[in-house]
Amino acid sequence: MTKEIKISIAMLAIGLGSMGGYWLMTKSSDVIEKKSIDLMSKERIILPQYEKTIYQNIPEVQSYLYDLEEQIKQGNAVLPLSDDVLGKNEKLAQNIVLKSKAFLHDVKEGTQLLHNDIMRIRKVFISDLKPKVKEQCQKSSCYLVEKYNFVTNATTQAIVDIGHKKVVDINYYPNMQTDISLRLTHIAQAIALHSPEVAKELGKTPYEHDMTMANVRGSLQDSPCQNSAHLCVAPTFANHKKEEALWAIVDLTELKLAAAKWAGLGKTSTPACISERTLQNRYIMENYCQKESYLEKDGWKLSYHITGSDGLEIREASFHGKSVLHSAKIVDWHVSYKQKGAESLDTSTETYIEGRRVEFVKGEEGNYLFGYNDAMGCPMFSTSVVLPFNGPQVRELPQKDGFMLTQDFRNPKWPMACNYRYENRFEFYNDGSFRVVGVNKGRGCGDNAIYRPVMRIDMALGDKESFYSYESSQWKVWEKEESTFVSEESNASDYPYKIVSSQQKRGYYIEPNHGQFNDNSRGDNATLFVSKFKVTEGDMDLLTLGSCCDLKSDGVETYINDESIVQSNVVLWYVPRIRNDTREGHEYCWADTRIDDYGNLDVQVWPCTVGPKFIPIKEKR
């Protein structure tokens, strides 16, 4: 037995043990004290519903960003503490360290300046000093200066002998955060006070005197934003009469509200720190995985939920009281890459990248394809590796002719290499049209990727439906399950397919995407499958479908068995094929990072958007 197998068995045993423990804990919950249950029942998580840009208009934030930009323009990576908060000796200590190469060792990435702040300056404590430094500082006057690097999440401490005007010791702490400056405390307060979510939860616009602990944070391990290694604090609004408090978790790296959480105060003044990812996981599980959500807007009515591995699914959609959809979802994203060296390829042992099992397919001319199937779904107790970020959002369409329901799915480490970000989007138009949309936001494992989202669309035009394709200037009915490549030769006004009810009183034209939807798409290059409805063929959560890398098969073929679909409830499977592009000025299906004008990391995204639109056929009377 190999070492890897032993480790796998051990991990499996631990996992089973944990599940057993969880079951026992659940069974024993009846004996928990009622007061504890009451406190837990008060916990409720609120995720941001607005873009972070709303906080950039806050005066404290605007002033801070202006000062950062000015420092960068002047060639300085470190934002110093202002003179009005420093005494004479603190000013001298700051001037000395800002000339120290050792203190400024991490302020650049190549030629790019990174965002750094001086956080605090004070007279040293004995506990701050190493033995050799202690002796020197006992003879002179020494100060501690701390700097935080927002990009690398690291703290640098300097001991400054202001009598001899030199730095006598430098200590570097990677992945550690210092206490925040008074200025950042005021910024955190301003963000919490201007947050629409906080005001809504409190039922009023709060004042500064309503808030406490704006500078309180945990260590990195327990930080509210530990997954992203961001600097976060938690201004708190306590209601002692109700014995509950609202914790507004502010991300000072992103300058936004990261999340909020109601919690019972109980006997303590502070609940345990909790990660932003943990907050999101609990919120999403409770609100979108374990129960159905409902939406009624602009004549549309539907329900939706996040599945275990099939992303965001909409169910039973209707328009002005008439049924349109039983179900629509994206069940998988197939991801494949092409490389040379198939002759020596060894597939006898399994390979994993970022938690995914990699598949290898040998091809011709010494090439091979490798990749994996990406599942999107609930953050806990599912097989998904691309997890929901925040919850589903309802937004206005760009042309203001309808709305969209959208869900963002991300690998926790996106946009690092071999991490992915997908968006499931359903667009609903005021004229009764709708579109099923998949968006890939990179970054992936390389510049030669082929992506294939597998869309499943089950219309609700009646128990008996008919599917047609437009061929040789006439409509041809499909009599059995089959598939076709969606030609790119059709122009934007063509409707090459339609699906209608048995008496043809109701129906929808199908308009494939050829780049005509003003979303910078390069077209779908899709394959369309039509199958007879079966509950076991995707009406419930579907396991991984087909191969990630066999480009001759999309996985849906297993459901195409030449069965008759004449006047049957049919299911449409639409599988676009997208190739990414990393050429400068031509990026597509790609993401990258750069240093912005404030010295912070700025993620650049070049999405690829695919999916067909369905246009209602004028009803016959």
C-alpha positions as CSV (number, residue, x, y, z in Angstrom):
1,M,0.0,0.0,0.0
2,T,1.5,3.4,-1.1
3,K,1.9,6.4,1.2
4,E,-0.7,8.3,-0.8
5,I,-3.3,5.6,-0.5
6,K,-2.7,5.4,3.3
7,I,-3.2,9.1,3.6
8,S,-6.4,9.0,1.5
9,I,-7.8,6.2,3.7
10,A,-6.9,8.2,6.8
11,M,-8.6,11.3,5.5
12,L,-11.7,9.2,4.6
13,A,-11.8,7.8,8.1
14,I,-11.5,11.2,9.6
15,G,-14.3,12.5,7.3
16,L,-16.6,9.6,8.2
17,G,-15.8,10.2,11.9
18,S,-16.7,13.8,11.5
19,M,-20.0,12.9,9.9
20,G,-20.7,10.5,12.6
21,G,-19.9,13.1,15.2
22,Y,-22.1,15.6,13.5
23,W,-25.0,13.1,13.5
24,L,-24.5,12.4,17.2
25,M,-24.4,16.1,18.0
26,T,-27.6,16.7,16.0
27,K,-29.3,13.9,17.9
28,S,-28.2,15.2,21.2
29,S,-29.4,18.8,20.4
30,D,-32.6,18.2,22.4
31,V,-30.6,18.5,25.7
32,I,-29.1,21.9,24.9
33,E,-30.2,24.5,27.3
34,K,-33.1,26.7,26.0
35,K,-31.1,29.9,26.5
36,S,-28.4,28.6,24.2
37,I,-31.0,27.8,21.6
38,D,-32.4,31.3,21.9
39,L,-29.0,32.9,21.5
40,M,-28.3,30.8,18.4
41,S,-31.7,31.6,16.9
42,K,-30.8,35.3,17.0
43,E,-27.8,34.8,14.7
44,R,-28.5,36.0,11.2
45,I,-26.2,36.7,8.3
46,I,-26.5,39.6,5.9
47,L,-24.4,39.7,2.7
48,P,-23.8,42.9,0.7
49,Q,-26.4,43.7,-2.0
50,Y,-24.5,46.6,-3.5
51,E,-21.3,47.2,-5.4
52,K,-18.3,48.5,-3.4
53,T,-18.3,51.6,-5.6
54,I,-21.0,53.2,-3.3
55,Y,-18.4,53.6,-0.6
56,Q,-16.0,55.5,-2.8
57,N,-18.2,58.6,-2.5
58,I,-17.8,58.7,1.3
59,P,-15.6,61.8,2.1
60,E,-13.2,59.8,4.4
61,V,-12.7,57.2,1.7
62,Q,-12.3,59.8,-1.1
63,S,-9.7,61.6,0.9
64,Y,-7.8,58.4,1.7
65,L,-7.8,57.3,-2.0
66,Y,-6.6,60.8,-3.1
67,D,-3.7,60.7,-0.6
68,L,-2.7,57.1,-1.8
69,E,-2.7,58.2,-5.4
70,E,-0.6,61.3,-4.7
71,Q,1.9,59.2,-2.8
72,I,2.2,56.8,-5.7
73,K,2.6,59.6,-8.2
74,Q,5.5,61.0,-6.1
75,G,7.2,57.6,-6.1
76,N,6.4,56.9,-2.5
77,A,4.8,53.5,-1.6
78,V,4.1,54.2,2.0
79,L,1.3,56.4,3.2
80,P,2.6,58.1,6.4
81,L,0.7,59.1,9.5
82,S,-0.2,62.8,9.3
83,D,1.6,65.4,11.4
84,D,-1.5,66.3,13.3
85,V,-1.6,62.9,15.1
86,L,2.1,62.8,15.9
87,G,4.3,64.4,18.4
88,K,7.8,65.7,17.7
89,N,9.6,62.4,18.5
90,E,7.0,60.3,16.5
91,K,7.5,62.6,13.4
92,L,11.3,62.1,13.7
93,A,10.9,58.4,14.0
94,Q,8.7,58.3,10.9
95,N,11.1,60.4,8.8
96,I,14.0,58.1,9.7
97,V,12.2,54.8,8.8
98,L,10.9,56.2,5.5
99,K,14.6,56.5,4.4
100,S,15.5,53.0,5.5
101,K,15.9,50.5,2.7
102,A,15.5,47.6,5.1
103,F,12.2,49.0,6.3
104,L,11.0,49.5,2.7
105,H,12.2,46.1,1.5
106,D,8.7,44.9,0.4
107,V,7.1,48.1,-1.0
108,K,7.7,47.1,-4.7
109,E,6.8,44.3,-7.0
110,G,9.3,44.8,-9.8
111,T,8.9,48.4,-10.6
112,Q,5.3,48.7,-9.3
113,L,4.8,50.4,-6.0
114,L,2.5,48.5,-3.5
115,H,0.0,50.0,-1.1
116,N,1.6,50.3,2.4
117,D,0.4,52.3,5.4
118,I,2.2,53.4,8.6
119,M,-0.2,52.1,11.2
120,R,1.3,53.3,14.5
121,I,4.3,54.9,16.2
122,R,4.9,54.8,19.9
123,K,7.7,54.7,22.4
124,V,9.1,51.2,22.8
125,F,8.2,48.8,25.6
126,I,10.9,46.6,27.1
127,S,9.1,43.6,25.6
128,D,9.6,45.0,22.1
129,L,13.3,44.8,22.3
130,K,15.9,42.0,21.7
131,P,18.7,41.8,24.3
132,K,21.3,43.6,22.1
133,V,18.8,46.3,21.1
134,K,17.6,46.7,24.7
135,E,21.0,47.8,25.9
136,Q,21.2,50.5,23.2
137,C,17.7,51.8,23.8
138,Q,18.3,52.1,27.6
139,K,21.0,54.6,26.7
140,S,18.9,56.5,24.1
141,S,15.3,57.2,23.2
142,C,13.7,54.5,20.9
143,Y,10.4,54.3,19.1
144,L,8.5,51.4,17.5
145,V,7.1,52.1,14.0
146,E,4.8,49.6,12.3
147,K,4.0,49.4,8.6
148,Y,1.3,47.1,6.9
149,N,1.5,45.9,3.3
150,F,-2.0,45.6,2.0
151,V,-1.0,43.5,-1.1
152,T,1.2,40.9,0.6
153,N,-0.7,41.0,4.0
154,A,2.6,41.5,5.9
155,T,3.7,43.7,8.8
156,T,7.1,45.3,9.2
157,Q,8.3,46.6,12.6
158,A,11.2,49.0,13.0
159,I,12.9,50.0,16.2
160,V,14.2,53.6,15.8
161,D,16.9,55.2,17.9
162,I,15.9,58.8,17.5
163,G,18.8,60.0,19.6
164,H,21.3,58.6,17.0
165,K,18.7,59.0,14.2
166,K,19.0,55.4,12.9
167,V,17.0,52.2,12.6
168,V,18.5,49.7,15.0
169,D,16.3,46.6,14.4
170,I,13.8,45.4,11.7
171,N,11.3,42.6,12.2
172,Y,9.2,41.3,9.3
173,Y,6.0,39.3,9.9
174,P,4.5,37.7,6.8
175,N,0.8,37.0,6.9
176,M,0.3,39.0,10.1
177,Q,-1.7,42.2,10.7
178,T,-1.0,45.0,13.1
179,D,-3.5,47.2,14.9
180,I,-5.0,49.8,12.5
181,S,-4.3,53.5,12.5
182,L,-6.8,56.1,13.8
183,R,-7.4,57.2,10.2
184,L,-8.4,53.7,9.2
185,T,-10.6,53.4,12.3
186,H,-12.5,56.5,11.2
187,I,-12.8,55.1,7.6
188,A,-14.2,51.8,9.0
189,Q,-16.7,53.8,11.0
190,A,-17.7,55.8,8.0
191,I,-18.2,52.7,5.9
192,A,-20.4,51.1,8.5
193,L,-22.4,54.2,9.0
194,H,-23.0,54.7,5.2
195,S,-23.8,51.0,4.6
196,P,-27.3,50.6,3.2
197,E,-27.4,47.0,4.6
198,V,-26.6,48.2,8.1
199,A,-29.2,51.0,8.0
200,K,-31.8,48.6,6.8
201,E,-31.1,46.1,9.5
202,L,-31.1,48.7,12.2
203,G,-34.2,50.3,10.8
204,K,-32.6,53.7,10.8
205,T,-29.5,55.6,9.7
206,P,-27.1,55.0,12.6
207,Y,-24.9,57.6,14.3
208,E,-21.3,57.3,15.5
209,H,-22.3,57.2,19.1
210,D,-24.4,54.0,18.3
211,M,-21.2,52.2,17.4
212,T,-18.3,50.6,19.2
213,M,-15.2,48.6,18.5
214,A,-14.5,50.0,15.1
215,N,-10.8,49.0,15.4
216,V,-11.3,45.5,16.7
217,R,-10.0,42.7,14.6
218,G,-8.6,39.1,15.1
219,S,-5.3,37.6,14.1
220,L,-5.0,36.4,10.5
221,Q,-6.1,32.9,11.4
222,D,-9.3,34.2,13.0
223,S,-9.7,37.3,10.9
224,P,-13.2,38.1,9.5
225,C,-11.6,38.0,6.0
226,Q,-9.1,35.2,6.4
227,N,-9.8,33.6,3.0
228,S,-8.6,36.7,1.1
229,A,-6.0,37.7,3.7
230,H,-7.6,41.1,3.9
231,L,-7.4,43.6,6.7
232,C,-10.8,43.7,8.4
233,V,-12.4,45.1,11.5
234,A,-15.9,44.8,13.0
235,P,-17.7,48.0,14.1
236,T,-20.6,46.9,16.3
237,F,-24.1,48.2,17.0
238,A,-25.4,46.7,20.3
239,N,-29.0,46.6,21.5
240,H,-28.6,45.6,25.2
241,K,-32.4,45.5,25.8
242,K,-32.8,42.8,23.2
243,E,-29.5,41.3,24.1
244,E,-28.3,41.3,20.5
245,A,-25.8,43.1,18.3
246,L,-25.1,43.8,14.7
247,W,-21.5,43.2,13.6
248,A,-20.6,45.2,10.5
249,I,-17.5,43.5,9.1
250,V,-15.6,46.1,7.1
251,D,-12.9,45.1,4.6
252,L,-10.3,47.8,4.7
253,T,-8.3,46.3,1.9
254,E,-11.3,46.6,-0.5
255,L,-12.8,49.6,1.4
256,K,-16.3,48.1,1.6
257,L,-18.7,46.2,3.8
258,A,-17.8,42.5,3.6
259,A,-20.7,41.1,5.6
260,A,-22.9,41.8,8.6
261,K,-24.1,39.4,11.4
262,W,-26.7,39.6,14.0
263,A,-25.8,37.7,17.2
264,G,-27.1,37.3,20.7
265,L,-25.0,39.2,23.2
266,G,-25.4,36.6,26.0
267,K,-22.9,36.9,28.8
268,T,-20.1,38.1,26.6
269,S,-19.5,41.4,24.9
270,T,-17.8,39.9,21.8
271,P,-18.7,36.8,19.8
272,A,-15.9,34.6,18.3
273,C,-14.4,35.9,15.1
274,I,-15.8,34.3,12.0
275,S,-14.4,34.2,8.5
276,E,-16.1,36.0,5.7
277,R,-16.3,32.7,3.8
278,T,-17.9,31.0,6.8
279,L,-20.5,33.7,7.0
280,Q,-21.3,33.3,3.3
281,N,-21.4,29.5,3.5
282,R,-23.9,29.6,6.3
283,Y,-26.0,32.3,4.7
284,I,-26.2,30.6,1.4
285,M,-26.9,27.1,2.8
286,E,-29.7,28.4,5.0
287,N,-31.3,30.7,2.4
288,Y,-30.7,29.2,-1.0
289,C,-29.7,25.6,-0.6
290,Q,-32.1,24.4,2.1
291,K,-35.1,26.3,0.9
292,E,-36.7,27.7,-2.2
293,S,-36.7,31.4,-3.0
294,Y,-39.4,33.3,-5.0
295,L,-39.2,36.2,-7.3
296,E,-42.1,38.2,-8.9
297,K,-41.1,41.2,-11.1
298,D,-42.3,42.9,-14.3
299,G,-44.9,40.2,-15.0
300,W,-42.5,37.4,-14.4
301,K,-42.9,34.9,-11.5
302,L,-40.5,32.1,-10.7
303,S,-38.8,30.2,-7.9
304,Y,-35.0,29.5,-7.7
305,H,-32.4,27.7,-5.5
306,I,-28.8,26.7,-5.6
307,T,-28.2,23.1,-6.3
308,G,-25.7,20.6,-5.0
309,S,-23.6,20.6,-8.2
310,D,-25.8,22.1,-11.0
311,G,-25.3,25.8,-10.1
312,L,-28.3,28.2,-9.8
313,E,-31.6,26.6,-11.0
314,I,-34.8,28.5,-11.8
315,R,-38.1,26.5,-11.6
316,E,-41.6,27.0,-12.8
317,A,-41.2,30.4,-14.4
318,S,-44.3,32.1,-15.9
319,F,-45.0,35.4,-17.6
320,H,-48.3,37.2,-16.9
321,G,-49.7,33.9,-15.6
322,K,-48.7,31.7,-18.5
323,S,-46.1,28.9,-17.9
324,V,-42.8,29.3,-19.7
325,L,-40.1,27.1,-18.0
326,H,-40.2,24.1,-15.8
327,S,-36.4,24.3,-15.2
328,A,-33.2,25.9,-16.5
329,K,-29.7,25.5,-15.2
330,I,-26.0,25.0,-16.2
331,V,-25.1,21.5,-15.0
332,D,-21.3,21.5,-15.7
333,W,-18.4,23.4,-17.2
334,H,-16.1,21.1,-19.1
335,V,-12.5,22.5,-19.1
336,S,-9.8,21.1,-21.4
337,Y,-6.3,22.0,-22.4
338,K,-4.1,20.8,-25.3
339,Q,-0.5,19.7,-24.8
340,K,2.1,17.6,-26.6
341,G,3.8,14.5,-25.3
342,A,1.0,11.8,-25.5
343,E,3.6,9.2,-26.4
344,S,5.1,9.2,-22.9
345,L,1.9,10.1,-21.0
346,D,1.4,8.0,-17.9
347,T,-2.2,7.9,-16.7
348,S,-1.8,4.9,-14.3
349,T,-2.0,7.2,-11.3
350,E,-4.6,9.9,-10.5
351,T,-3.6,13.6,-10.7
352,Y,-5.3,16.4,-8.8
353,I,-5.1,20.1,-9.3
354,E,-6.8,22.5,-6.8
355,G,-9.0,19.7,-5.5
356,R,-10.1,18.4,-8.9
357,R,-9.2,15.1,-10.5
358,V,-7.5,15.7,-13.8
359,E,-8.5,13.6,-16.8
360,F,-6.1,12.8,-19.7
361,V,-7.2,11.9,-23.2
362,K,-4.6,10.8,-25.8
363,G,-5.1,12.3,-29.2
364,E,-3.5,12.3,-32.6
365,E,-0.1,13.7,-33.8
366,G,1.5,13.3,-30.4
367,N,-1.0,15.6,-28.6
368,Y,-3.2,15.0,-25.6
369,L,-6.0,16.8,-23.9
370,F,-6.3,17.2,-20.2
371,G,-8.6,19.0,-17.8
372,Y,-11.6,18.5,-15.5
373,N,-15.3,18.9,-15.1
374,D,-16.2,21.9,-12.9
375,A,-19.3,21.6,-10.8
376,M,-20.9,24.7,-9.2
377,G,-23.1,24.4,-6.2
378,C,-23.8,24.6,-2.5
379,P,-20.8,25.4,-0.3
380,M,-21.3,22.5,2.1
381,F,-22.1,18.8,1.7
382,S,-21.8,18.9,-2.1
383,T,-19.2,17.8,-4.7
384,S,-18.7,21.3,-6.0
385,V,-15.3,23.0,-6.1
386,V,-16.5,26.3,-7.6
387,L,-18.5,27.8,-4.8
388,P,-21.2,30.5,-4.6
389,F,-20.0,34.0,-3.8
390,N,-22.7,36.0,-1.9
391,G,-26.2,35.0,-2.8
392,P,-28.3,35.3,-6.0
393,Q,-28.7,39.0,-7.1
394,V,-31.5,40.6,-9.0
395,R,-30.3,43.5,-11.3
396,E,-31.6,45.6,-14.1
397,L,-30.5,44.7,-17.6
398,P,-28.1,47.2,-19.2
399,Q,-30.7,48.4,-21.8
400,K,-33.3,48.8,-19.0
401,D,-35.7,46.4,-20.9
402,G,-35.9,43.8,-18.1
403,F,-34.0,42.3,-15.3
404,M,-31.6,39.5,-14.6
405,L,-31.2,36.9,-11.8
406,T,-27.5,36.1,-11.4
407,Q,-25.2,34.0,-9.2
408,D,-21.4,34.4,-9.0
409,F,-19.4,31.1,-8.4
410,R,-15.7,31.3,-7.6
411,N,-12.8,29.2,-6.5
412,P,-11.6,30.7,-3.2
413,K,-8.2,31.5,-4.7
414,W,-9.5,33.1,-7.9
415,P,-7.9,34.8,-9.9
416,M,-4.8,32.8,-9.2
417,A,-3.8,30.2,-11.8
418,C,-5.9,27.0,-12.0
419,N,-8.8,28.8,-10.3
420,Y,-12.0,29.7,-12.0
421,R,-15.0,32.0,-11.8
422,Y,-18.3,31.4,-13.5
423,E,-21.6,33.4,-13.5
424,N,-25.0,31.8,-14.0
425,R,-27.4,34.4,-15.3
426,F,-31.0,34.3,-16.4
427,E,-32.3,37.4,-18.3
428,F,-36.0,38.2,-18.3
429,Y,-37.3,40.8,-20.8
430,N,-40.4,43.0,-20.6
431,D,-41.7,41.4,-23.9
432,G,-41.7,37.9,-22.5
433,S,-38.4,36.9,-23.9
434,F,-35.7,35.3,-21.8
435,R,-32.1,34.2,-22.1
436,V,-30.1,31.5,-20.4
437,V,-26.5,32.8,-20.0
438,G,-23.2,31.4,-18.9
439,V,-20.3,33.7,-18.2
440,N,-16.7,32.6,-17.8
441,K,-14.3,35.0,-16.0
442,G,-11.1,33.1,-16.2
443,R,-8.4,32.6,-15.1
444,G,-7.8,28.9,-15.6
445,C,-4.6,26.9,-16.0
446,G,-3.3,28.3,-19.3
447,D,-3.8,30.1,-22.5
448,N,-5.0,27.2,-24.6
449,A,-8.3,26.3,-22.9
450,I,-11.6,25.1,-24.3
451,Y,-14.7,25.7,-22.2
452,R,-18.0,23.9,-22.7
453,P,-20.9,24.9,-20.3
454,V,-23.7,22.3,-20.4
455,M,-27.1,24.1,-20.3
456,R,-30.3,22.2,-19.6
457,I,-33.6,24.0,-20.5
458,D,-37.0,22.4,-19.9
459,M,-39.8,24.5,-21.4
460,A,-43.3,24.5,-20.0
461,L,-45.6,24.9,-23.0
462,G,-47.7,21.8,-22.2
463,D,-47.3,18.1,-21.8
464,K,-47.0,17.8,-25.5
465,E,-44.4,19.9,-27.3
466,S,-42.8,19.9,-30.8
467,F,-39.4,21.1,-31.8
468,Y,-38.6,22.5,-35.3
469,S,-35.5,23.5,-37.2
470,Y,-35.7,25.9,-40.2
471,E,-34.3,24.2,-43.2
472,S,-34.6,24.9,-47.0
473,S,-37.0,27.8,-46.3
474,Q,-39.4,25.8,-44.3
475,W,-39.9,24.4,-40.8
476,K,-39.0,20.8,-40.2
477,V,-40.3,19.0,-37.2
478,W,-37.9,16.7,-35.3
479,E,-39.5,13.3,-34.8
480,K,-36.8,11.7,-32.6
481,E,-34.0,12.6,-30.2
482,E,-31.0,14.0,-32.0
483,S,-28.4,16.8,-32.0
484,T,-27.1,19.4,-34.4
485,F,-24.3,21.9,-34.6
486,V,-25.6,25.5,-34.4
487,S,-24.2,27.1,-37.6
488,E,-22.5,30.5,-37.2
489,E,-23.7,31.5,-40.7
490,S,-27.1,32.6,-39.3
491,N,-27.4,36.4,-39.0
492,A,-28.8,38.2,-35.9
493,S,-32.4,38.3,-37.3
494,D,-32.6,34.5,-38.0
495,Y,-34.5,32.2,-35.7
496,P,-33.2,28.7,-36.8
497,Y,-35.2,26.8,-34.2
498,K,-38.5,26.9,-32.4
499,I,-40.4,24.9,-29.8
500,V,-44.2,25.0,-29.7
501,S,-47.1,23.5,-27.9
502,S,-49.0,20.6,-29.5
503,Q,-51.7,22.8,-31.0
504,Q,-49.1,25.4,-31.9
505,K,-51.0,28.1,-29.9
506,R,-47.9,29.0,-27.9
507,G,-44.2,28.8,-28.6
508,Y,-40.8,30.3,-28.6
509,Y,-38.2,31.0,-31.3
510,I,-34.7,30.2,-30.3
511,E,-32.0,32.7,-31.2
512,P,-28.4,31.4,-30.8
513,N,-25.7,33.8,-29.8
514,H,-23.5,35.0,-32.7
515,G,-22.2,38.1,-30.9
516,Q,-25.3,40.2,-31.4
517,F,-26.3,40.7,-27.8
518,N,-23.8,43.6,-27.1
519,D,-21.8,41.7,-24.5
520,N,-18.5,41.4,-26.4
521,S,-19.2,37.7,-27.1
522,R,-17.5,35.9,-29.9
523,G,-20.4,33.5,-30.4
524,D,-21.5,30.2,-29.0
525,N,-20.2,27.7,-31.5
526,A,-22.8,25.4,-29.8
527,T,-24.2,22.0,-30.2
528,L,-27.9,21.6,-29.6
529,F,-29.4,18.4,-28.3
530,V,-33.1,17.6,-27.9
531,S,-34.2,14.7,-25.7
532,K,-37.4,13.3,-24.3
533,F,-38.0,14.4,-20.7
534,K,-37.1,11.9,-18.0
535,V,-36.8,12.7,-14.3
536,T,-33.5,10.8,-14.0
537,E,-32.0,12.8,-16.9
538,G,-31.3,16.1,-15.1
539,D,-34.6,17.1,-13.5
540,M,-32.9,16.5,-10.2
541,D,-29.3,17.3,-9.3
542,L,-27.1,15.7,-12.0
543,L,-23.8,14.0,-11.4
544,T,-20.9,15.0,-13.6
545,L,-21.9,14.5,-17.2
546,G,-19.5,13.1,-19.8
547,S,-15.8,13.8,-20.3
548,C,-14.1,17.1,-19.8
549,C,-11.7,16.5,-22.6
550,D,-13.1,14.3,-25.3
551,L,-14.0,17.1,-27.7
552,K,-16.0,14.6,-29.8
553,S,-18.5,14.2,-27.1
554,D,-20.3,16.7,-24.8
555,G,-21.7,14.1,-22.4
556,V,-25.3,14.7,-23.4
557,E,-25.0,12.0,-26.1
558,T,-25.9,9.4,-23.5
559,Y,-29.5,10.7,-23.4
560,I,-29.9,10.7,-27.2
561,N,-31.3,7.2,-28.0
562,D,-33.4,7.8,-31.1
563,E,-36.6,7.8,-29.0
564,S,-39.6,9.5,-30.5
565,I,-40.2,13.0,-29.3
566,V,-43.4,13.7,-31.4
567,Q,-45.7,15.6,-29.1
568,S,-43.7,14.9,-26.0
569,N,-42.4,16.9,-23.2
570,V,-38.9,17.6,-24.6
571,V,-35.7,19.0,-23.0
572,L,-33.2,21.2,-24.8
573,W,-29.5,20.8,-24.0
574,Y,-27.3,23.7,-25.3
575,V,-23.5,23.3,-25.1
576,P,-21.4,26.3,-26.3
577,R,-17.7,25.8,-27.1
578,I,-15.4,28.7,-26.2
579,R,-11.7,29.1,-26.7
580,N,-9.9,31.5,-24.4
581,D,-7.5,34.2,-25.6
582,T,-4.7,35.8,-23.6
583,R,-3.1,38.0,-26.3
584,E,-2.7,41.6,-25.1
585,G,-5.6,43.7,-26.4
586,H,-7.6,40.6,-27.4
587,E,-8.2,39.0,-24.0
588,Y,-11.2,36.7,-23.7
589,C,-12.2,34.2,-21.0
590,W,-9.3,35.6,-18.9
591,A,-8.4,37.4,-15.7
592,D,-5.2,39.0,-14.6
593,T,-4.0,41.3,-11.8
594,R,-2.1,44.5,-11.9
595,I,-1.1,47.2,-9.5
596,D,-3.5,50.2,-9.6
597,D,-3.0,53.9,-9.0
598,Y,-3.3,53.4,-5.3
599,G,-0.7,50.7,-5.1
600,N,-3.2,47.9,-4.6
601,L,-3.9,44.7,-6.6
602,D,-6.5,45.3,-9.2
603,V,-8.2,42.3,-10.9
604,Q,-8.8,42.7,-14.6
605,V,-11.5,40.5,-16.1
606,W,-12.3,39.8,-19.7
607,P,-15.4,37.6,-19.6
608,C,-16.8,35.4,-22.3
609,T,-20.6,35.4,-22.4
610,V,-22.6,32.6,-24.1
611,G,-26.2,31.4,-24.3
612,P,-29.3,31.4,-26.5
613,K,-32.3,33.8,-26.3
614,F,-35.9,32.6,-26.4
615,I,-38.4,35.0,-28.1
616,P,-42.2,34.3,-27.8
617,I,-44.1,33.5,-30.9
618,K,-47.2,35.6,-31.4
619,E,-50.1,33.5,-30.1
620,K,-52.8,32.2,-32.4
621,R,-56.3,32.9,-31.4
